[in-house]
Amino acid sequence: MATEKLMLNFSPKIVKKPIVYRIVKDFDLEFNILRAEITSDLEGKMLLEIKGSKEKIKECKKYLLKEGVELREAAKGIILDKEECINCGICISLCLGKAFYLKEDTYEVNFDKNKCILCGLCLNCCPVNAIKSKI
């Protein structure tokens, strides 16, 4: 069984369609909504973790694109530049997903992309801008 985290962007034209429902119904995939928001102009964004066979996930991605959903792999969203990081730990205290953690033997800040929920709180907290976004 494969697992992927995807950032989905819904335009105002499709935000009211039951697209996520079809993920379960048509593709037999498990999903977990890690984060979702709809802006005042009815644009929707959702961080979705999907589980299932690689083939079904691939078919699902094709369906989402066909429906007009913009897709991005969430794992590539946040990057910790280890060379710039001063290991102050501010990001650790703010991280909702517990993706930032202190390595106990070296006291260095580390980042686990699989725990990241792309909340963005870390982006503005770093005093040396060692945390970057590719979202």
CYANA upper distance limits for C-alpha pairs under 8 A (distance plus 0.5 A):
  1 MET  CA     51 LYS  CA      7.13
  1 MET  CA     52 GLY  CA      5.58
  1 MET  CA     53 SER  CA      5.67
  1 MET  CA     54 LYS  CA      7.77
  2 ALA  CA     51 LYS  CA      6.08
  2 ALA  CA     52 GLY  CA      5.91
  2 ALA  CA     53 SER  CA      6.17
  2 ALA  CA     54 LYS  CA      6.31
  3 THR  CA     49 GLU  CA      7.38
  3 THR  CA     50 ILE  CA      6.11
  3 THR  CA     51 LYS  CA      4.95
  3 THR  CA     52 GLY  CA      7.20
  4 GLU  CA     49 GLU  CA      6.11
  4 GLU  CA     50 ILE  CA      5.94
  4 GLU  CA     51 LYS  CA      7.18
  4 GLU  CA     73 GLU  CA      8.27
  5 LYS  CA     47 LEU  CA      7.42
  5 LYS  CA     48 LEU  CA      6.09
  5 LYS  CA     49 GLU  CA      4.80
  5 LYS  CA     50 ILE  CA      6.90
  5 LYS  CA     73 GLU  CA      6.71
  5 LYS  CA     74 ALA  CA      5.81
  5 LYS  CA     75 ALA  CA      7.18
  6 LEU  CA     47 LEU  CA      6.28
  6 LEU  CA     48 LEU  CA      5.80
  6 LEU  CA     49 GLU  CA      6.85
  6 LEU  CA     50 ILE  CA      8.36
  6 LEU  CA     71 LEU  CA      7.06
  6 LEU  CA     72 ARG  CA      6.20
  6 LEU  CA     73 GLU  CA      5.24
  6 LEU  CA     74 ALA  CA      5.49
  6 LEU  CA     75 ALA  CA      8.44
  7 MET  CA     45 LYS  CA      7.63
  7 MET  CA     46 MET  CA      6.22
  7 MET  CA     47 LEU  CA      5.05
  7 MET  CA     48 LEU  CA      6.84
  7 MET  CA     71 LEU  CA      6.32
  7 MET  CA     72 ARG  CA      5.63
  7 MET  CA     73 GLU  CA      6.66
  7 MET  CA     74 ALA  CA      6.05
  8 LEU  CA     45 LYS  CA      6.12
  8 LEU  CA     46 MET  CA      5.60
  8 LEU  CA     47 LEU  CA      6.79
  8 LEU  CA     48 LEU  CA      7.88
  8 LEU  CA     69 VAL  CA      6.82
  8 LEU  CA     70 GLU  CA      6.20
  8 LEU  CA     71 LEU  CA      5.46
  8 LEU  CA     72 ARG  CA      7.22
  9 ASN  CA     43 GLU  CA      7.96
  9 ASN  CA     44 GLY  CA      6.22
  9 ASN  CA     45 LYS  CA      5.07
  9 ASN  CA     46 MET  CA      7.09
  9 ASN  CA     69 VAL  CA      6.24
  9 ASN  CA     70 GLU  CA      5.49
  9 ASN  CA     71 LEU  CA      7.13
 10 PHE  CA     14 ILE  CA      6.62
 10 PHE  CA     15 VAL  CA      5.88
 10 PHE  CA     43 GLU  CA      6.26
 10 PHE  CA     44 GLY  CA      5.20
 10 PHE  CA     45 LYS  CA      6.62
 10 PHE  CA     68 GLY  CA      7.91
 10 PHE  CA     69 VAL  CA      5.81
 10 PHE  CA     70 GLU  CA      7.22
 11 SER  CA     15 VAL  CA      6.50
 11 SER  CA     42 LEU  CA      7.96
 11 SER  CA     43 GLU  CA      5.56
 11 SER  CA     44 GLY  CA      7.06
 11 SER  CA     68 GLY  CA      8.19
 11 SER  CA     69 VAL  CA      7.83
 12 PRO  CA     16 LYS  CA      8.43
 12 PRO  CA     41 ASP  CA      7.60
 12 PRO  CA     42 LEU  CA      5.63
 12 PRO  CA     43 GLU  CA      5.46
 12 PRO  CA     44 GLY  CA      7.93
 14 ILE  CA     67 GLU  CA      8.28
 14 ILE  CA     68 GLY  CA      7.84
 14 ILE  CA     69 VAL  CA      8.45
 15 VAL  CA     42 LEU  CA      7.29
 15 VAL  CA     43 GLU  CA      7.09
 15 VAL  CA     44 GLY  CA      6.56
 18 PRO  CA     22 ARG  CA      7.24
 19 ILE  CA     23 ILE  CA      7.48
 19 ILE  CA     64 LEU  CA      8.07
 20 VAL  CA     24 VAL  CA      7.90
 21 TYR  CA     25 LYS  CA      6.88
 22 ARG  CA     26 ASP  CA      5.82
 22 ARG  CA     27 PHE  CA      7.69
 23 ILE  CA     27 PHE  CA      5.86
 23 ILE  CA     28 ASP  CA      7.24
 23 ILE  CA     29 LEU  CA      6.55
 23 ILE  CA     30 GLU  CA      8.46
 23 ILE  CA     31 PHE  CA      8.49
 23 ILE  CA     60 CYS  CA      7.11
 24 VAL  CA     28 ASP  CA      5.26
 24 VAL  CA     29 LEU  CA      5.56
 24 VAL  CA     30 GLU  CA      6.93
 24 VAL  CA     31 PHE  CA      8.20
 27 PHE  CA     56 LYS  CA      6.33
 27 PHE  CA     57 ILE  CA      8.17
 27 PHE  CA     59 GLU  CA      8.05
 27 PHE  CA     60 CYS  CA      6.92
 28 ASP  CA     52 GLY  CA      7.91
 28 ASP  CA     56 LYS  CA      8.08
 29 LEU  CA     50 ILE  CA      6.99
 29 LEU  CA     51 LYS  CA      6.19
 29 LEU  CA     52 GLY  CA      5.63
 29 LEU  CA     53 SER  CA      8.44
 29 LEU  CA     56 LYS  CA      7.81
 29 LEU  CA     57 ILE  CA      7.95
 30 GLU  CA     50 ILE  CA      6.13
 30 GLU  CA     51 LYS  CA      5.54
 30 GLU  CA     52 GLY  CA      7.01
 31 PHE  CA     48 LEU  CA      7.14
 31 PHE  CA     49 GLU  CA      5.98
 31 PHE  CA     50 ILE  CA      4.86
 31 PHE  CA     51 LYS  CA      6.72
 32 ASN  CA     48 LEU  CA      6.31
 32 ASN  CA     49 GLU  CA      5.65
 32 ASN  CA     50 ILE  CA      7.06
 33 ILE  CA     46 MET  CA      7.58
 33 ILE  CA     47 LEU  CA      6.60
 33 ILE  CA     48 LEU  CA      5.25
 33 ILE  CA     49 GLU  CA      6.97
 34 LEU  CA     46 MET  CA      8.11
 34 LEU  CA     47 LEU  CA      5.92
 34 LEU  CA     48 LEU  CA      6.29
 34 LEU  CA     49 GLU  CA      7.47
 34 LEU  CA    117 ILE  CA      6.69
 35 ARG  CA     46 MET  CA      6.12
 35 ARG  CA     47 LEU  CA      5.50
 35 ARG  CA     48 LEU  CA      7.74
 35 ARG  CA    117 ILE  CA      7.26
 35 ARG  CA    118 LEU  CA      8.45
 35 ARG  CA    119 CYS  CA      8.18
 36 ALA  CA     44 GLY  CA      7.96
 36 ALA  CA     45 LYS  CA      6.14
 36 ALA  CA     46 MET  CA      4.74
 36 ALA  CA     47 LEU  CA      6.78
 37 GLU  CA     44 GLY  CA      6.28
 37 GLU  CA     45 LYS  CA      5.91
 37 GLU  CA     46 MET  CA      7.02
 38 ILE  CA     42 LEU  CA      6.12
 38 ILE  CA     43 GLU  CA      6.04
 38 ILE  CA     44 GLY  CA      4.82
 38 ILE  CA     45 LYS  CA      6.90
 39 THR  CA     43 GLU  CA      5.84
 39 THR  CA     44 GLY  CA      6.92
 47 LEU  CA     74 ALA  CA      7.98
 47 LEU  CA    117 ILE  CA      7.57
 47 LEU  CA    118 LEU  CA      8.13
 50 ILE  CA     57 ILE  CA      8.10
 51 LYS  CA     57 ILE  CA      8.12
 52 GLY  CA     56 LYS  CA      7.10
 52 GLY  CA     57 ILE  CA      7.03
 53 SER  CA     57 ILE  CA      6.78
 54 LYS  CA     58 LYS  CA      6.63
 55 GLU  CA     59 GLU  CA      6.75
 56 LYS  CA     60 CYS  CA      6.53
 57 ILE  CA     61 LYS  CA      6.71
 58 LYS  CA     62 LYS  CA      6.95
 59 GLU  CA     63 TYR  CA      6.82
 60 CYS  CA     64 LEU  CA      6.69
 61 LYS  CA     65 LEU  CA      6.71
 61 LYS  CA     71 LEU  CA      8.36
 62 LYS  CA     66 LYS  CA      6.60
 63 TYR  CA     67 GLU  CA      6.72
 64 LEU  CA     68 GLY  CA      6.98
 64 LEU  CA     69 VAL  CA      5.79
 64 LEU  CA     70 GLU  CA      8.24
 64 LEU  CA     71 LEU  CA      8.34
 65 LEU  CA     69 VAL  CA      5.67
 65 LEU  CA     70 GLU  CA      6.94
 65 LEU  CA     71 LEU  CA      7.75
 72 ARG  CA    135 ILE  CA      8.36
 73 GLU  CA     77 GLY  CA      7.78
 74 ALA  CA    118 LEU  CA      8.02
 74 ALA  CA    135 ILE  CA      8.45
 75 ALA  CA    113 LYS  CA      6.10
 75 ALA  CA    114 ASN  CA      7.15
 75 ALA  CA    116 CYS  CA      8.34
 76 LYS  CA    113 LYS  CA      8.38
 76 LYS  CA    134 LYS  CA      7.17
 76 LYS  CA    135 ILE  CA      8.42
 77 GLY  CA    118 LEU  CA      7.61
 77 GLY  CA    133 SER  CA      6.06
 77 GLY  CA    134 LYS  CA      5.23
 77 GLY  CA    135 ILE  CA      5.58
 78 ILE  CA    113 LYS  CA      7.92
 78 ILE  CA    116 CYS  CA      8.49
 78 ILE  CA    118 LEU  CA      7.78
 78 ILE  CA    131 ILE  CA      7.46
 78 ILE  CA    132 LYS  CA      6.25
 78 ILE  CA    133 SER  CA      5.19
 78 ILE  CA    134 LYS  CA      6.74
 78 ILE  CA    135 ILE  CA      8.07
 79 ILE  CA    131 ILE  CA      6.19
 79 ILE  CA    132 LYS  CA      5.63
 79 ILE  CA    133 SER  CA      6.82
 79 ILE  CA    134 LYS  CA      8.29
 80 LEU  CA     85 CYS  CA      8.03
 80 LEU  CA    110 ASN  CA      8.30
 80 LEU  CA    111 PHE  CA      7.21
 80 LEU  CA    130 ALA  CA      6.31
 80 LEU  CA    131 ILE  CA      5.16
 80 LEU  CA    132 LYS  CA      6.99
 81 ASP  CA     85 CYS  CA      6.67
 81 ASP  CA    130 ALA  CA      5.49
 81 ASP  CA    131 ILE  CA      6.70
 81 ASP  CA    132 LYS  CA      8.10
 82 LYS  CA    130 ALA  CA      7.73
 83 GLU  CA    130 ALA  CA      8.45
 84 GLU  CA    128 VAL  CA      7.32
 84 GLU  CA    129 ASN  CA      8.10
 84 GLU  CA    130 ALA  CA      5.67
 85 CYS  CA    109 VAL  CA      8.31
 85 CYS  CA    128 VAL  CA      7.41
 85 CYS  CA    129 ASN  CA      8.44
 85 CYS  CA    130 ALA  CA      5.70
 86 ILE  CA    128 VAL  CA      8.12
 87 ASN  CA    107 TYR  CA      7.97
 87 ASN  CA    108 GLU  CA      6.05
 87 ASN  CA    109 VAL  CA      5.80
 88 CYS  CA    109 VAL  CA      8.41
 89 GLY  CA     93 SER  CA      7.30
 89 GLY  CA    102 LEU  CA      7.95
 89 GLY  CA    109 VAL  CA      7.08
 90 ILE  CA     94 LEU  CA      7.14
 90 ILE  CA    125 CYS  CA      7.21
 90 ILE  CA    126 CYS  CA      7.38
 91 CYS  CA     95 CYS  CA      6.42
 91 CYS  CA    100 PHE  CA      7.01
 91 CYS  CA    121 LEU  CA      8.46
 91 CYS  CA    122 CYS  CA      5.80
 91 CYS  CA    125 CYS  CA      6.99
 91 CYS  CA    126 CYS  CA      7.24
 92 ILE  CA     98 LYS  CA      7.54
 92 ILE  CA     99 ALA  CA      8.29
 92 ILE  CA    100 PHE  CA      5.47
 92 ILE  CA    101 TYR  CA      6.17
 92 ILE  CA    102 LEU  CA      8.04
 92 ILE  CA    109 VAL  CA      8.33
 94 LEU  CA    121 LEU  CA      7.08
 94 LEU  CA    122 CYS  CA      7.20
 95 CYS  CA     99 ALA  CA      7.01
 95 CYS  CA    100 PHE  CA      6.96
 95 CYS  CA    121 LEU  CA      7.29
 95 CYS  CA    122 CYS  CA      7.09
 96 LEU  CA    117 ILE  CA      8.15
 96 LEU  CA    119 CYS  CA      8.04
 97 GLY  CA    115 LYS  CA      6.08
 97 GLY  CA    116 CYS  CA      5.96
 97 GLY  CA    117 ILE  CA      6.38
 98 LYS  CA    115 LYS  CA      6.99
 98 LYS  CA    116 CYS  CA      7.80
 99 ALA  CA    111 PHE  CA      5.95
 99 ALA  CA    112 ASP  CA      5.34
 99 ALA  CA    113 LYS  CA      6.94
 99 ALA  CA    114 ASN  CA      7.90
 99 ALA  CA    115 LYS  CA      5.30
 99 ALA  CA    116 CYS  CA      5.64
100 PHE  CA    109 VAL  CA      7.16
100 PHE  CA    110 ASN  CA      6.12
100 PHE  CA    111 PHE  CA      5.06
100 PHE  CA    112 ASP  CA      6.96
101 TYR  CA    109 VAL  CA      6.17
101 TYR  CA    110 ASN  CA      5.89
101 TYR  CA    111 PHE  CA      6.97
102 LEU  CA    107 TYR  CA      6.19
102 LEU  CA    108 GLU  CA      6.01
102 LEU  CA    109 VAL  CA      5.12
102 LEU  CA    110 ASN  CA      6.58
103 LYS  CA    107 TYR  CA      5.67
103 LYS  CA    108 GLU  CA      5.83
103 LYS  CA    109 VAL  CA      6.77
103 LYS  CA    110 ASN  CA      7.11
104 GLU  CA    108 GLU  CA      8.09
112 ASP  CA    116 CYS  CA      7.37
120 GLY  CA    124 ASN  CA      8.29
121 LEU  CA    125 CYS  CA      7.42
122 CYS  CA    126 CYS  CA      7.18
122 CYS  CA    131 ILE  CA      7.45
123 LEU  CA    129 ASN  CA      7.99
123 LEU  CA    131 ILE  CA      6.26
123 LEU  CA    132 LYS  CA      7.00
123 LEU  CA    133 SER  CA      7.74
124 ASN  CA    129 ASN  CA      8.22
126 CYS  CA    130 ALA  CA      6.92
126 CYS  CA    131 ILE  CA      7.15
